[in-house]
Amino acid sequence: MRRRVCLIAIAVFVFAGLAAAQETDSVVVLTHDSFAISEAVLQSFEALSGMTVEILRSGDAGQMVNQAILSKSHPLGDVLYGVDNTFLSRALDAGIFASYQSPRLETVAEEFMPDDSYRVTPVDYGDVCLNYDLAYFDEHELSLPQSLSDLAAPEYAGLLVVENAATSSPGLAFLLSTIAEFGVEGDYSYLDYWRALADNDVLVVAGWSDAYYGEFTVGSRGAGDRPLVVSYASSPPAEVYYGDDPDAGAVTGAIVADNMCFRQIEYAGVLDGAANPAGAQQFIDFMLSAEFQADLPLNMFVFPVVRGIELPEVFVEHAAIPEQPASLDSALIEEKRDEWIQSWAEVMLR
């Protein structure tokens, strides 16, 4: 009996040692498919922490959050990165995060903090805005729309392509901007606005790639015939950065008039019950470091939340940040998202 007890004790000790080693040796980051950061930056964290970083991509932001909720009792990773304000309340209500207040939060602008519970930490932001073909608008001597209402005017008939709000993150963000602008009730609601867009020959496609590379006159390199597209405020610098001739200058622009863009803020959080919560906390601290924040723009084409980060020259010259983006409370989005999308689909996809 004594030998059996000793064997059990040894087994428990060995298991505990293995668990501790696992906690020390690696940190698993559950994230979306669009996650991208320089290998040298990840290696810097590994060198500083003594841990390896494992990136577990899990579809888009909505799919990632759903997986994290379904696996709540046995988390798939230690830290989750990439939940934005359109899905944040779903994640918070499900209780998948452990509270953690990073000492580096003092470098983050207050406007990015969702609440004072510290269950998630803001990492980056971007704005979904209309992009336009500079050459088209110049050649046709067409002025840019300065409000969402302008898009329903006759001069923009047949010019705009948007993404399906039910299947696309920027499509949903653009829908939310119209809800923020026109509301859901009253004499002229967001559905009335979308009916006006439909009458003005707006084109709805499944996702961003279909819109930008299939229908947009610039993104499709001439194959498309729509000079207005729902994309990002950071798409113009991306066009320059990845263009055949970066010195040729901008070929697109972003329209950042008041209430025409919707701001998406991405957060990271320590998953409750994580195998390596200490490692998750260290990784979140690292995501707020100047090294990580400065690496974001040219990898994921988003903006850093930490104050004082120097942007790449291509961002300084070609990106625009709206002074007054549209916004909605994340809890309201979670409560009404499905209802709004269904109502929108009945108008636009029937």
KOLNU-28864 format. One record per residue (C-alpha): residue in one letter; residue number from 1; x, y, z. Coordinates in steps of 0.5 Angstrom, whole numbers, plus 500, padded with zeros to 3 digits. Each point is the difference from the previous one (the first is absolute). Example, Ala and Ser with C-alpha at 12.3 -4.5 7.8 and 13.67 -1.06 7.14 Angstrom:
2
+--------+-----+-----+-----+-----+
: residu : num :   u :   v :   w :
+--------+-----+-----+-----+-----+
:      a :   1 : 525 : 491 : 516 :
:      s :   2 : 502 : 507 : 498 :
+--------+-----+-----+-----+-----+
***
This chain:
350
+--------+-----+-----+-----+-----+
: residu : num :   u :   v :   w :
+--------+-----+-----+-----+-----+
:      m :   1 : 500 : 500 : 500 :
:      r :   2 : 506 : 505 : 502 :
:      r :   3 : 503 : 498 : 493 :
:      r :   4 : 494 : 502 : 496 :
:      v :   5 : 499 : 507 : 504 :
:      c :   6 : 507 : 501 : 499 :
:      l :   7 : 499 : 499 : 492 :
:      i :   8 : 494 : 504 : 500 :
:      a :   9 : 504 : 506 : 504 :
:      i :  10 : 505 : 499 : 495 :
:      a :  11 : 495 : 500 : 494 :
:      v :  12 : 497 : 506 : 503 :
:      f :  13 : 507 : 504 : 501 :
:      v :  14 : 502 : 498 : 492 :
:      f :  15 : 493 : 502 : 498 :
:      a :  16 : 501 : 507 : 503 :
:      g :  17 : 507 : 501 : 498 :
:      l :  18 : 498 : 499 : 493 :
:      a :  19 : 494 : 505 : 501 :
:      a :  20 : 505 : 505 : 502 :
:      a :  21 : 505 : 499 : 495 :
:      q :  22 : 494 : 500 : 495 :
:      e :  23 : 498 : 507 : 503 :
:      t :  24 : 507 : 502 : 500 :
:      d :  25 : 502 : 498 : 493 :
:      s :  26 : 494 : 502 : 495 :
:      v :  27 : 494 : 505 : 500 :
:      v :  28 : 495 : 499 : 495 :
:      v :  29 : 496 : 506 : 496 :
:      l :  30 : 493 : 498 : 498 :
:      t :  31 : 499 : 505 : 494 :
:      h :  32 : 497 : 502 : 494 :
:      d :  33 : 502 : 498 : 493 :
:      s :  34 : 503 : 507 : 498 :
:      f :  35 : 505 : 500 : 506 :
:      a :  36 : 507 : 502 : 497 :
:      i :  37 : 506 : 503 : 504 :
:      s :  38 : 507 : 499 : 498 :
:      e :  39 : 504 : 494 : 502 :
:      a :  40 : 505 : 504 : 503 :
:      v :  41 : 495 : 503 : 505 :
:      l :  42 : 498 : 494 : 502 :
:      q :  43 : 507 : 497 : 501 :
:      s :  44 : 501 : 506 : 504 :
:      f :  45 : 495 : 498 : 505 :
:      e :  46 : 502 : 493 : 500 :
:      a :  47 : 507 : 503 : 502 :
:      l :  48 : 498 : 504 : 505 :
:      s :  49 : 495 : 495 : 503 :
:      g :  50 : 503 : 494 : 499 :
:      m :  51 : 494 : 497 : 497 :
:      t :  52 : 498 : 498 : 493 :
:      v :  53 : 494 : 503 : 497 :
:      e :  54 : 495 : 496 : 497 :
:      i :  55 : 495 : 503 : 495 :
:      l :  56 : 493 : 497 : 499 :
:      r :  57 : 496 : 503 : 495 :
:      s :  58 : 492 : 498 : 500 :
:      g :  59 : 497 : 504 : 494 :
:      d :  60 : 497 : 507 : 501 :
:      a :  61 : 498 : 504 : 506 :
:      g :  62 : 493 : 497 : 501 :
:      q :  63 : 503 : 493 : 499 :
:      m :  64 : 505 : 501 : 505 :
:      v :  65 : 496 : 502 : 505 :
:      n :  66 : 495 : 495 : 499 :
:      q :  67 : 506 : 494 : 501 :
:      a :  68 : 502 : 504 : 506 :
:      i :  69 : 493 : 499 : 503 :
:      l :  70 : 499 : 493 : 498 :
:      s :  71 : 507 : 498 : 503 :
:      k :  72 : 499 : 504 : 506 :
:      s :  73 : 501 : 495 : 505 :
:      h :  74 : 506 : 497 : 497 :
:      p :  75 : 503 : 507 : 496 :
:      l :  76 : 504 : 499 : 494 :
:      g :  77 : 505 : 505 : 501 :
:      d :  78 : 503 : 504 : 506 :
:      v :  79 : 498 : 507 : 497 :
:      l :  80 : 495 : 502 : 495 :
:      y :  81 : 501 : 506 : 495 :
:      g :  82 : 496 : 503 : 495 :
:      v :  83 : 493 : 501 : 503 :
:      d :  84 : 497 : 506 : 497 :
:      n :  85 : 495 : 505 : 503 :
:      t :  86 : 495 : 496 : 495 :
:      f :  87 : 500 : 494 : 504 :
:      l :  88 : 503 : 502 : 507 :
:      s :  89 : 494 : 500 : 504 :
:      r :  90 : 499 : 493 : 498 :
:      a :  91 : 507 : 498 : 502 :
:      l :  92 : 499 : 504 : 507 :
:      d :  93 : 493 : 497 : 501 :
:      a :  94 : 503 : 493 : 499 :
:      g :  95 : 505 : 501 : 506 :
:      i :  96 : 506 : 497 : 496 :
:      f :  97 : 505 : 505 : 502 :
:      a :  98 : 504 : 501 : 507 :
:      s :  99 : 501 : 507 : 502 :
:      y : 100 : 507 : 503 : 499 :
:      q : 101 : 502 : 507 : 501 :
:      s : 102 : 506 : 501 : 496 :
:      p : 103 : 505 : 505 : 503 :
:      r : 104 : 501 : 503 : 493 :
:      l : 105 : 493 : 502 : 499 :
:      e : 106 : 502 : 507 : 502 :
:      t : 107 : 503 : 501 : 493 :
:      v : 108 : 493 : 498 : 497 :
:      a : 109 : 495 : 506 : 498 :
:      e : 110 : 494 : 500 : 505 :
:      e : 111 : 495 : 500 : 494 :
:      f : 112 : 502 : 493 : 498 :
:      m : 113 : 498 : 497 : 507 :
:      p : 114 : 493 : 496 : 500 :
:      d : 115 : 499 : 500 : 508 :
:      d : 116 : 504 : 500 : 506 :
:      s : 117 : 500 : 492 : 501 :
:      y : 118 : 507 : 499 : 496 :
:      r : 119 : 497 : 494 : 497 :
:      v : 120 : 503 : 502 : 494 :
:      t : 121 : 505 : 504 : 497 :
:      p : 122 : 500 : 505 : 494 :
:      v : 123 : 505 : 498 : 495 :
:      d : 124 : 499 : 504 : 494 :
:      y : 125 : 494 : 503 : 496 :
:      g : 126 : 498 : 501 : 493 :
:      d : 127 : 494 : 504 : 496 :
:      v : 128 : 496 : 497 : 495 :
:      c : 129 : 499 : 506 : 495 :
:      l : 130 : 498 : 501 : 493 :
:      n : 131 : 506 : 499 : 495 :
:      y : 132 : 500 : 504 : 493 :
:      d : 133 : 504 : 499 : 494 :
:      l : 134 : 503 : 507 : 499 :
:      a : 135 : 501 : 500 : 492 :
:      y : 136 : 493 : 498 : 499 :
:      f : 137 : 497 : 506 : 504 :
:      d : 138 : 505 : 505 : 497 :
:      e : 139 : 499 : 498 : 493 :
:      h : 140 : 492 : 500 : 501 :
:      e : 141 : 501 : 507 : 504 :
:      l : 142 : 496 : 496 : 506 :
:      s : 143 : 500 : 503 : 507 :
:      l : 144 : 500 : 495 : 505 :
:      p : 145 : 494 : 499 : 505 :
:      q : 146 : 501 : 503 : 506 :
:      s : 147 : 494 : 496 : 504 :
:      l : 148 : 497 : 493 : 500 :
:      s : 149 : 494 : 504 : 497 :
:      d : 150 : 504 : 502 : 494 :
:      l : 151 : 501 : 493 : 498 :
:      a : 152 : 493 : 500 : 498 :
:      a : 153 : 500 : 506 : 495 :
:      p : 154 : 499 : 499 : 493 :
:      e : 155 : 508 : 501 : 498 :
:      y : 156 : 502 : 494 : 504 :
:      a : 157 : 495 : 495 : 497 :
:      g : 158 : 504 : 494 : 498 :
:      l : 159 : 506 : 502 : 503 :
:      l : 160 : 500 : 497 : 507 :
:      v : 161 : 502 : 492 : 502 :
:      v : 162 : 499 : 498 : 507 :
:      e : 163 : 501 : 493 : 504 :
:      n : 164 : 494 : 496 : 502 :
:      a : 165 : 499 : 502 : 508 :
:      a : 166 : 499 : 493 : 501 :
:      t : 167 : 506 : 497 : 498 :
:      s : 168 : 505 : 505 : 500 :
:      s : 169 : 503 : 504 : 506 :
:      p : 170 : 501 : 507 : 496 :
:      g : 171 : 493 : 499 : 497 :
:      l : 172 : 497 : 499 : 507 :
:      a : 173 : 504 : 506 : 502 :
:      f : 174 : 497 : 504 : 495 :
:      l : 175 : 493 : 498 : 501 :
:      l : 176 : 502 : 502 : 508 :
:      s : 177 : 502 : 507 : 497 :
:      t : 178 : 493 : 501 : 497 :
:      i : 179 : 497 : 498 : 506 :
:      a : 180 : 504 : 505 : 504 :
:      e : 181 : 498 : 505 : 495 :
:      f : 182 : 493 : 499 : 499 :
:      g : 183 : 497 : 496 : 505 :
:      v : 184 : 495 : 494 : 500 :
:      e : 185 : 494 : 504 : 501 :
:      g : 186 : 497 : 506 : 498 :
:      d : 187 : 498 : 503 : 493 :
:      y : 188 : 506 : 498 : 497 :
:      s : 189 : 504 : 494 : 503 :
:      y : 190 : 506 : 497 : 498 :
:      l : 191 : 496 : 495 : 496 :
:      d : 192 : 497 : 506 : 496 :
:      y : 193 : 507 : 502 : 498 :
:      w : 194 : 502 : 493 : 498 :
:      r : 195 : 493 : 500 : 495 :
:      a : 196 : 503 : 507 : 497 :
:      l : 197 : 507 : 497 : 499 :
:      a : 198 : 496 : 494 : 497 :
:      d : 199 : 496 : 504 : 495 :
:      n : 200 : 507 : 504 : 499 :
:      d : 201 : 503 : 493 : 497 :
:      v : 202 : 504 : 498 : 506 :
:      l : 203 : 504 : 494 : 499 :
:      v : 204 : 500 : 495 : 506 :
:      v : 205 : 506 : 494 : 499 :
:      a : 206 : 502 : 495 : 505 :
:      g : 207 : 506 : 502 : 503 :
:      w : 208 : 506 : 505 : 500 :
:      s : 209 : 504 : 497 : 495 :
:      d : 210 : 494 : 499 : 495 :
:      a : 211 : 498 : 508 : 501 :
:      y : 212 : 508 : 502 : 500 :
:      y : 213 : 503 : 496 : 495 :
:      g : 214 : 494 : 498 : 496 :
:      e : 215 : 496 : 506 : 499 :
:      f : 216 : 504 : 506 : 502 :
:      t : 217 : 503 : 504 : 494 :
:      v : 218 : 507 : 500 : 504 :
:      g : 219 : 500 : 494 : 504 :
:      s : 220 : 498 : 496 : 494 :
:      r : 221 : 505 : 503 : 495 :
:      g : 222 : 495 : 502 : 495 :
:      a : 223 : 496 : 494 : 500 :
:      g : 224 : 494 : 504 : 505 :
:      d : 225 : 496 : 505 : 498 :
:      r : 226 : 498 : 503 : 507 :
:      p : 227 : 505 : 506 : 503 :
:      l : 228 : 497 : 500 : 507 :
:      v : 229 : 501 : 494 : 504 :
:      v : 230 : 499 : 499 : 508 :
:      s : 231 : 507 : 498 : 502 :
:      y : 232 : 505 : 503 : 506 :
:      a : 233 : 503 : 507 : 501 :
:      s : 234 : 507 : 496 : 500 :
:      s : 235 : 498 : 497 : 493 :
:      p : 236 : 503 : 506 : 496 :
:      p : 237 : 507 : 499 : 503 :
:      a : 238 : 500 : 493 : 499 :
:      e : 239 : 499 : 501 : 492 :
:      v : 240 : 506 : 505 : 500 :
:      y : 241 : 504 : 495 : 505 :
:      y : 242 : 498 : 494 : 495 :
:      g : 243 : 500 : 503 : 494 :
:      d : 244 : 504 : 499 : 494 :
:      d : 245 : 503 : 507 : 501 :
:      p : 246 : 500 : 503 : 507 :
:      d : 247 : 503 : 506 : 497 :
:      a : 248 : 494 : 501 : 496 :
:      g : 249 : 496 : 503 : 505 :
:      a : 250 : 493 : 498 : 503 :
:      v : 251 : 494 : 497 : 495 :
:      t : 252 : 495 : 500 : 505 :
:      g : 253 : 497 : 504 : 506 :
:      a : 254 : 496 : 499 : 506 :
:      i : 255 : 494 : 505 : 501 :
:      v : 256 : 500 : 501 : 508 :
:      a : 257 : 495 : 506 : 500 :
:      d : 258 : 496 : 500 : 507 :
:      n : 259 : 496 : 493 : 502 :
:      m : 260 : 502 : 497 : 493 :
:      c : 261 : 505 : 495 : 503 :
:      f : 262 : 499 : 495 : 505 :
:      r : 263 : 506 : 499 : 505 :
:      q : 264 : 502 : 493 : 502 :
:      i : 265 : 504 : 499 : 506 :
:      e : 266 : 503 : 493 : 501 :
:      y : 267 : 502 : 497 : 507 :
:      a : 268 : 504 : 495 : 503 :
:      g : 269 : 498 : 496 : 507 :
:      v : 270 : 503 : 495 : 504 :
:      l : 271 : 495 : 494 : 499 :
:      d : 272 : 497 : 497 : 507 :
:      g : 273 : 503 : 493 : 502 :
:      a : 274 : 506 : 501 : 495 :
:      a : 275 : 506 : 495 : 501 :
:      n : 276 : 505 : 506 : 500 :
:      p : 277 : 496 : 506 : 503 :
:      a : 278 : 507 : 504 : 502 :
:      g : 279 : 502 : 499 : 493 :
:      a : 280 : 494 : 503 : 497 :
:      q : 281 : 501 : 506 : 505 :
:      q : 282 : 507 : 501 : 497 :
:      f : 283 : 498 : 499 : 493 :
:      i : 284 : 494 : 505 : 501 :
:      d : 285 : 506 : 505 : 503 :
:      f : 286 : 504 : 499 : 494 :
:      m : 287 : 494 : 501 : 495 :
:      l : 288 : 500 : 507 : 504 :
:      s : 289 : 508 : 501 : 499 :
:      a : 290 : 502 : 505 : 495 :
:      e : 291 : 503 : 495 : 496 :
:      f : 292 : 494 : 496 : 499 :
:      q : 293 : 496 : 506 : 499 :
:      a : 294 : 504 : 503 : 494 :
:      d : 295 : 500 : 493 : 497 :
:      l : 296 : 493 : 500 : 499 :
:      p : 297 : 498 : 505 : 494 :
:      l : 298 : 504 : 497 : 495 :
:      n : 299 : 498 : 493 : 502 :
:      m : 300 : 493 : 500 : 501 :
:      f : 301 : 499 : 507 : 498 :
:      v : 302 : 497 : 503 : 506 :
:      f : 303 : 501 : 506 : 505 :
:      p : 304 : 504 : 499 : 507 :
:      v : 305 : 496 : 502 : 506 :
:      v : 306 : 506 : 502 : 504 :
:      r : 307 : 502 : 507 : 500 :
:      g : 308 : 506 : 503 : 496 :
:      i : 309 : 501 : 494 : 496 :
:      e : 310 : 503 : 502 : 493 :
:      l : 311 : 497 : 498 : 494 :
:      p : 312 : 503 : 498 : 494 :
:      e : 313 : 501 : 505 : 494 :
:      v : 314 : 495 : 497 : 496 :
:      f : 315 : 495 : 501 : 505 :
:      v : 316 : 501 : 507 : 502 :
:      e : 317 : 500 : 502 : 492 :
:      h : 318 : 494 : 495 : 498 :
:      a : 319 : 495 : 498 : 506 :
:      a : 320 : 495 : 504 : 503 :
:      i : 321 : 497 : 500 : 507 :
:      p : 322 : 493 : 502 : 501 :
:      e : 323 : 499 : 506 : 505 :
:      q : 324 : 493 : 497 : 501 :
:      p : 325 : 498 : 493 : 499 :
:      a : 326 : 494 : 497 : 501 :
:      s : 327 : 499 : 496 : 506 :
:      l : 328 : 495 : 495 : 504 :
:      d : 329 : 500 : 497 : 507 :
:      s : 330 : 503 : 493 : 499 :
:      a : 331 : 495 : 497 : 505 :
:      l : 332 : 494 : 503 : 495 :
:      i : 333 : 504 : 497 : 494 :
:      e : 334 : 500 : 493 : 503 :
:      e : 335 : 492 : 501 : 502 :
:      k : 336 : 498 : 502 : 493 :
:      r : 337 : 505 : 498 : 495 :
:      d : 338 : 496 : 494 : 498 :
:      e : 339 : 494 : 504 : 499 :
:      w : 340 : 503 : 505 : 497 :
:      i : 341 : 503 : 496 : 495 :
:      q : 342 : 494 : 496 : 499 :
:      s : 343 : 496 : 506 : 498 :
:      w : 344 : 506 : 503 : 496 :
:      a : 345 : 500 : 493 : 496 :
:      e : 346 : 492 : 500 : 499 :
:      v : 347 : 501 : 507 : 496 :
:      m : 348 : 507 : 499 : 496 :
:      l : 349 : 500 : 492 : 499 :
:      r : 350 : 493 : 498 : 498 :
+--------+-----+-----+-----+-----+
***
